[in-house]
Amino acid sequence: MGASGVSMIRTVGVVFSILWLASASASWAHKPSDSYLSLQWTDERVTGQWDIALRDLEFALGLDTDQNGEISWGELRSRHDAIADYALARLDISADGADCALRTSDQLVDHHSDGAYTVLRFVAECPSVGALALDYRLFFDLDPSHRGLLKLDSAHGVQTAVLSPDSARLELVFHRLGVWRQLGQYWREGVWHIWIGFDHVLFLLTLLLAAVLRRDAGEWRSVESFRPALIQVAGIVTAFTVAHSLTLLAAILGWVSLSSRWVESAIAATVVLAAVNNLHPFLPGRRWAVAFVLGLIHGFGFAGVLVDLGLPGGALAVALAGFNLGVETGQLAIVALFLPIAYLMRDSWFYRRVVFTFGSVFVAILATLWLLERGLDMSLLSL
């Protein structure tokens, strides 16, 4: 084997190793860790309900004591005190600068779109109920991508917020939070969600791989100018945006409800189909149609982070608009970074063989493993 052949093998090996390490740690990144914190604020008292995913508590506390892969009611009940202590140690509420004592009242179980959650109900015993401040630290030390979705009910309406490591402390004013501020919060979360949604990003990039190529006589050839590549990308992005926006709206409004496992499995299947379409085109010249049809599935995935929050109409509209705009911003940033590089490399052996062909094969294999993991509830990519 010549030097060029050895170089090719090394290059492919390096690329595949990097992609494998990244994907193995992010195979479930589409549905990030989250909790739902609801506070009711009156002139006399503050009460709360905190829904925390059992899968996250299992990782933090080890609830499955018999190691059979399931958390029974008995196992959960025996750890109620440990769960309450762990959670409340990571939530501080103060009123007029004085700390409030948090006391649990009930602990139940509920099911959200992505699985079972413990429901921790509590009362905040404050010296006086004036200006409130909240400091949220749940799971941030274990998972920086964790988000706390806050809903605050008061006599003046509903305030919402997304709590993250960068915005863990929040001053709660006794009036409705401004629409622009809420919009900005959910816009940031939309950008963050698309960037950590590895399956969404991989689906989009897989569709874009052929944007700088054209199908001619059964072979892929380079486009002659940037304009046709840009037109094809515009069609793909527009079709994907329209499709996932439609199903995101339908899911948020409760018109369609699908199980999280089905949605996650279907999203993995869309990545497989997109990769296969690169290798053996079944819709040549209609990549926008592929983006639209398969993008309908991705809308249900985007809805997962918002559906369970249960916002009333006005707040829901703001959250939906901000989140969707954030998703589009993050998506366009990816396109803006990828397309010029792909165009400049389109004639190279590296792009044709490694990025396009071997990349599509790798994506097809990886997404098939995701499909098996999600559909059969098994672990294949754990490090």
C-alpha positions as CSV (number, residue, x, y, z in Angstrom):
1,M,0.0,0.0,0.0
2,G,1.4,3.4,-1.0
3,A,1.9,6.4,1.2
4,S,-1.3,8.0,0.0
5,G,-3.3,4.8,1.0
6,V,-1.8,4.8,4.5
7,S,-2.5,8.5,4.8
8,M,-6.1,7.9,3.7
9,I,-6.6,5.2,6.4
10,R,-5.1,7.4,9.1
11,T,-7.2,10.4,8.1
12,V,-10.4,8.3,8.0
13,G,-9.5,6.7,11.4
14,V,-8.9,10.1,13.0
15,V,-12.1,11.5,11.7
16,F,-14.2,8.5,12.7
17,S,-12.6,8.3,16.2
18,I,-13.4,12.0,16.9
19,L,-17.0,11.6,15.6
20,W,-17.4,8.4,17.6
21,L,-16.3,9.9,20.9
22,A,-18.5,12.9,20.4
23,S,-21.5,10.8,19.4
24,A,-21.1,8.2,22.1
25,S,-21.4,10.8,24.8
26,A,-24.3,12.6,23.1
27,S,-26.5,9.9,21.7
28,W,-29.3,10.9,24.0
29,A,-28.5,14.6,23.9
30,H,-31.7,15.4,22.1
31,K,-33.9,15.3,25.2
32,P,-31.8,17.1,27.8
33,S,-32.2,16.8,31.5
34,D,-34.9,19.1,32.9
35,S,-37.2,19.6,35.9
36,Y,-40.4,21.6,36.3
37,L,-40.7,23.9,39.2
38,S,-44.1,25.6,39.9
39,L,-44.5,28.2,42.6
40,Q,-47.7,29.8,43.8
41,W,-47.1,33.2,45.4
42,T,-49.8,34.9,47.5
43,D,-49.6,37.7,50.1
44,E,-49.5,35.1,52.8
45,R,-47.3,32.2,51.6
46,V,-45.3,30.5,48.9
47,T,-46.0,26.9,48.0
48,G,-44.3,24.8,45.3
49,Q,-44.4,21.7,43.3
50,W,-41.2,20.3,41.8
51,D,-41.2,17.5,39.1
52,I,-37.8,15.8,38.8
53,A,-37.1,13.0,36.4
54,L,-36.4,9.7,38.0
55,R,-33.7,8.9,35.4
56,D,-31.8,12.0,36.7
57,L,-32.3,11.0,40.3
58,E,-31.1,7.5,39.6
59,F,-27.9,8.9,38.1
60,A,-27.4,11.2,41.2
61,L,-28.6,8.9,44.0
62,G,-28.8,5.3,42.7
63,L,-32.5,4.6,43.3
64,D,-32.5,1.2,41.6
65,T,-31.2,-0.7,44.6
66,D,-31.7,-4.2,43.2
67,Q,-30.0,-3.2,39.8
68,N,-32.8,-4.7,37.7
69,G,-33.1,-1.7,35.4
70,E,-36.4,-0.6,36.9
71,I,-37.3,1.7,39.8
72,S,-40.2,0.2,41.7
73,W,-42.6,2.2,43.9
74,G,-41.0,0.5,47.0
75,E,-37.5,1.6,46.0
76,L,-38.7,5.1,45.3
77,R,-40.7,5.3,48.6
78,S,-37.8,4.1,50.6
79,R,-35.7,7.0,49.2
80,H,-38.3,9.8,49.6
81,D,-36.3,11.5,52.4
82,A,-33.0,11.3,50.5
83,I,-34.7,12.7,47.4
84,A,-36.2,15.6,49.3
85,D,-33.0,16.4,51.1
86,Y,-31.0,16.2,47.9
87,A,-33.4,18.5,45.9
88,L,-34.1,21.0,48.6
89,A,-30.4,21.4,49.4
90,R,-30.1,22.7,45.8
91,L,-32.9,25.3,46.0
92,D,-32.8,28.5,48.0
93,I,-35.8,30.9,48.3
94,S,-35.5,34.1,50.2
95,A,-38.0,36.9,50.9
96,D,-36.9,40.5,51.5
97,G,-33.3,39.2,51.9
98,A,-34.3,36.6,54.6
99,D,-34.0,32.9,53.9
100,C,-37.2,30.8,53.7
101,A,-37.3,27.4,55.3
102,L,-38.4,24.7,52.7
103,R,-40.6,22.0,54.2
104,T,-41.9,19.1,52.1
105,S,-45.6,18.1,52.3
106,D,-46.1,15.3,49.7
107,Q,-44.1,13.2,47.3
108,L,-45.9,11.6,44.4
109,V,-45.1,10.2,41.0
110,D,-46.3,11.5,37.6
111,H,-45.5,10.8,34.0
112,H,-44.3,13.4,31.5
113,S,-43.7,12.9,27.8
114,D,-40.2,11.6,28.4
115,G,-40.9,9.3,31.4
116,A,-41.6,9.1,35.1
117,Y,-41.0,12.0,37.5
118,T,-41.1,12.3,41.2
119,V,-43.5,15.1,42.3
120,L,-42.1,17.0,45.3
121,R,-44.6,19.3,47.0
122,F,-43.3,21.8,49.5
123,V,-44.0,25.0,51.5
124,A,-41.6,27.9,51.8
125,E,-41.9,29.3,55.3
126,C,-40.7,32.9,55.0
127,P,-40.6,35.6,57.8
128,S,-42.5,37.8,55.4
129,V,-43.7,37.5,51.8
130,G,-42.2,40.4,50.0
131,A,-39.6,40.5,47.2
132,L,-38.6,37.0,46.4
133,A,-35.3,35.6,45.1
134,L,-34.6,32.1,43.9
135,D,-31.3,30.2,43.6
136,Y,-31.4,27.0,41.7
137,R,-28.6,24.4,41.6
138,L,-30.2,21.0,40.9
139,F,-27.9,18.7,38.9
140,F,-25.7,21.5,37.6
141,D,-22.6,19.8,39.1
142,L,-23.5,16.5,37.2
143,D,-24.9,17.8,34.0
144,P,-24.3,21.5,32.9
145,S,-27.0,21.0,30.2
146,H,-29.7,20.6,32.8
147,R,-32.5,23.2,32.8
148,G,-35.1,24.1,35.4
149,L,-38.3,25.3,33.8
150,L,-40.0,27.7,36.3
151,K,-43.6,28.8,36.4
152,L,-44.6,31.4,39.0
153,D,-48.3,32.0,39.6
154,S,-49.2,35.2,41.4
155,A,-52.3,37.5,41.7
156,H,-50.9,39.5,38.7
157,G,-50.5,36.6,36.3
158,V,-47.9,34.1,35.3
159,Q,-44.1,34.5,35.1
160,T,-41.9,31.9,33.4
161,A,-38.1,31.5,33.3
162,V,-35.5,28.9,32.3
163,L,-32.9,28.3,35.0
164,S,-29.4,27.3,33.8
165,P,-25.9,27.4,35.3
166,D,-25.5,30.9,33.7
167,S,-28.8,32.1,35.1
168,A,-29.3,30.1,38.3
169,R,-30.3,33.1,40.5
170,L,-33.5,35.0,39.7
171,E,-35.1,38.0,41.3
172,L,-38.9,37.4,41.3
173,V,-40.8,40.6,40.9
174,F,-44.4,40.7,42.0
175,H,-45.8,41.4,38.5
176,R,-45.8,39.7,35.1
177,L,-42.3,39.5,33.6
178,G,-42.0,41.6,30.4
179,V,-42.9,39.8,27.1
180,W,-39.5,40.8,25.6
181,R,-37.6,39.3,28.5
182,Q,-39.5,36.1,28.3
183,L,-39.1,36.0,24.5
184,G,-35.3,36.4,25.0
185,Q,-35.1,33.7,27.6
186,Y,-36.8,31.1,25.3
187,W,-34.9,32.3,22.3
188,R,-31.6,31.5,24.1
189,E,-33.0,28.1,25.1
190,G,-34.0,27.4,21.4
191,V,-30.4,28.2,20.3
192,W,-29.0,26.0,23.0
193,H,-31.4,23.2,22.3
194,I,-30.5,22.9,18.6
195,W,-26.8,23.0,19.4
196,I,-26.9,20.2,22.0
197,G,-29.5,18.3,20.0
198,F,-26.9,16.1,18.3
199,D,-29.4,14.1,16.3
200,H,-31.1,17.2,14.9
201,V,-27.7,18.7,14.0
202,L,-26.6,15.4,12.3
203,F,-29.8,15.2,10.4
204,L,-29.4,18.7,9.1
205,L,-25.8,18.3,8.2
206,T,-26.5,15.0,6.5
207,L,-29.0,16.7,4.2
208,L,-26.6,19.6,3.5
209,L,-23.7,17.3,2.6
210,A,-25.0,17.0,-1.0
211,A,-25.8,20.7,-1.3
212,V,-22.5,21.4,-3.0
213,L,-22.9,18.4,-5.3
214,R,-25.3,17.5,-8.2
215,R,-26.5,14.2,-9.4
216,D,-25.5,13.5,-13.0
217,A,-25.7,10.2,-14.8
218,G,-25.9,8.3,-11.6
219,E,-22.9,10.0,-10.1
220,W,-22.3,12.9,-7.7
221,R,-20.5,15.8,-9.3
222,S,-19.5,19.2,-8.0
223,V,-21.7,22.2,-8.5
224,E,-20.1,24.8,-10.8
225,S,-20.9,27.9,-8.8
226,F,-22.1,28.8,-5.3
227,R,-25.6,29.9,-6.4
228,P,-27.1,26.5,-7.0
229,A,-25.7,25.3,-3.7
230,L,-27.2,28.3,-1.9
231,I,-30.6,27.7,-3.6
232,Q,-30.6,24.1,-2.6
233,V,-29.7,24.9,1.0
234,A,-32.4,27.6,1.2
235,G,-34.9,25.0,0.0
236,I,-33.8,22.4,2.6
237,V,-33.7,24.9,5.5
238,T,-37.1,26.4,4.6
239,A,-38.8,23.0,4.2
240,F,-37.3,21.8,7.5
241,T,-38.3,24.9,9.3
242,V,-41.9,24.9,8.0
243,A,-42.3,21.2,8.8
244,H,-41.0,21.2,12.3
245,S,-42.8,24.4,13.1
246,L,-46.1,22.8,12.1
247,T,-45.7,19.8,14.3
248,L,-44.2,21.8,17.1
249,L,-47.3,23.9,17.1
250,A,-49.6,20.9,16.9
251,A,-47.8,19.2,19.8
252,I,-47.8,22.3,22.0
253,L,-51.5,23.0,21.5
254,G,-52.3,19.4,22.3
255,W,-53.7,18.5,18.9
256,V,-51.3,15.5,18.6
257,S,-49.7,13.6,21.5
258,L,-47.0,11.0,20.9
259,S,-44.9,9.1,23.3
260,S,-41.3,10.3,23.8
261,R,-39.9,6.9,22.9
262,W,-41.7,6.8,19.6
263,V,-40.6,10.3,18.8
264,E,-37.0,9.7,19.7
265,S,-37.0,6.4,17.7
266,A,-38.6,8.1,14.7
267,I,-36.0,10.9,14.8
268,A,-33.2,8.4,14.7
269,A,-34.9,6.7,11.7
270,T,-35.0,10.1,9.9
271,V,-31.2,10.4,10.3
272,V,-30.8,6.9,8.8
273,L,-33.0,7.8,5.8
274,A,-31.2,11.0,5.2
275,A,-27.8,9.2,5.2
276,V,-29.1,6.4,2.9
277,N,-30.4,9.0,0.5
278,N,-26.9,10.3,0.1
279,L,-25.5,6.9,-0.7
280,H,-28.5,5.6,-2.8
281,P,-30.7,8.6,-3.7
282,F,-34.4,7.6,-3.6
283,L,-35.5,11.2,-4.1
284,P,-32.8,12.8,-6.3
285,G,-33.3,16.5,-6.8
286,R,-35.9,16.7,-4.2
287,R,-33.9,17.1,-1.0
288,W,-36.3,19.8,0.2
289,A,-39.1,17.2,0.1
290,V,-37.0,14.9,2.2
291,A,-36.3,17.7,4.6
292,F,-40.0,18.5,4.9
293,V,-41.4,15.0,5.4
294,L,-38.7,14.0,7.9
295,G,-38.7,17.4,9.5
296,L,-42.3,16.8,10.6
297,I,-41.0,14.2,13.0
298,H,-38.4,16.6,14.4
299,G,-41.1,19.1,15.4
300,F,-42.4,16.7,18.0
301,G,-38.9,16.4,19.4
302,F,-38.5,20.1,19.7
303,A,-41.9,20.2,21.5
304,G,-40.7,17.9,24.2
305,V,-39.0,20.6,26.3
306,L,-42.1,22.8,26.2
307,V,-45.1,20.5,26.3
308,D,-44.8,19.5,29.9
309,L,-44.4,23.0,31.3
310,G,-48.2,23.5,31.0
311,L,-48.2,27.3,30.4
312,P,-51.4,29.2,29.9
313,G,-52.3,30.6,26.5
314,G,-50.4,34.0,26.7
315,A,-47.2,32.6,28.2
316,L,-47.3,29.6,25.9
317,A,-47.4,31.8,22.8
318,V,-44.4,33.8,23.9
319,A,-42.5,30.6,24.9
320,L,-43.3,29.0,21.5
321,A,-42.3,32.0,19.5
322,G,-39.1,32.6,21.3
323,F,-38.1,28.9,21.4
324,N,-38.8,28.4,17.7
325,L,-36.9,31.6,16.7
326,G,-34.0,30.3,18.8
327,V,-34.0,27.0,17.0
328,E,-33.9,28.8,13.6
329,T,-31.1,31.0,14.7
330,G,-29.0,28.1,15.9
331,Q,-29.8,26.2,12.7
332,L,-28.8,29.1,10.5
333,A,-25.6,29.5,12.4
334,I,-24.7,25.9,11.6
335,V,-25.5,26.4,8.0
336,A,-23.5,29.6,7.8
337,L,-20.5,27.7,9.2
338,F,-20.8,24.5,7.2
339,L,-21.8,25.7,3.7
340,P,-18.7,27.9,2.8
341,I,-16.3,25.2,4.0
342,A,-18.2,22.5,2.1
343,Y,-18.2,24.6,-1.1
344,L,-14.5,25.2,-0.9
345,M,-13.8,21.5,-0.4
346,R,-16.3,20.1,-2.9
347,D,-13.7,19.2,-5.5
348,S,-11.3,17.5,-3.1
349,W,-10.9,13.8,-2.6
350,F,-11.3,14.4,1.2
351,Y,-14.7,15.9,0.8
352,R,-16.0,13.3,-1.7
353,R,-14.6,10.2,0.0
354,V,-14.2,11.0,3.7
355,V,-16.8,13.7,4.4
356,F,-19.6,12.7,2.0
357,T,-19.3,8.9,1.4
358,F,-17.7,7.6,4.6
359,G,-19.5,10.3,6.6
360,S,-22.8,9.2,5.3
361,V,-22.0,5.5,6.0
362,F,-20.9,6.4,9.6
363,V,-24.1,8.5,10.2
364,A,-26.3,5.6,8.9
365,I,-24.6,3.1,11.3
366,L,-24.7,5.5,14.2
367,A,-28.3,6.4,13.7
368,T,-29.2,2.7,13.4
369,L,-27.7,2.1,16.8
370,W,-29.7,5.1,18.2
371,L,-32.8,3.5,16.7
372,L,-32.1,0.2,18.4
373,E,-31.3,1.9,21.7
374,R,-34.4,4.1,21.7
375,G,-36.9,1.6,20.2
376,L,-35.8,-1.4,22.4
377,D,-34.7,0.6,25.5
378,M,-31.2,-0.9,25.4
379,S,-27.7,0.6,25.8
380,L,-25.3,0.2,22.9
381,L,-23.2,3.4,22.9
382,S,-22.5,3.9,26.6
383,L,-18.9,4.7,27.4
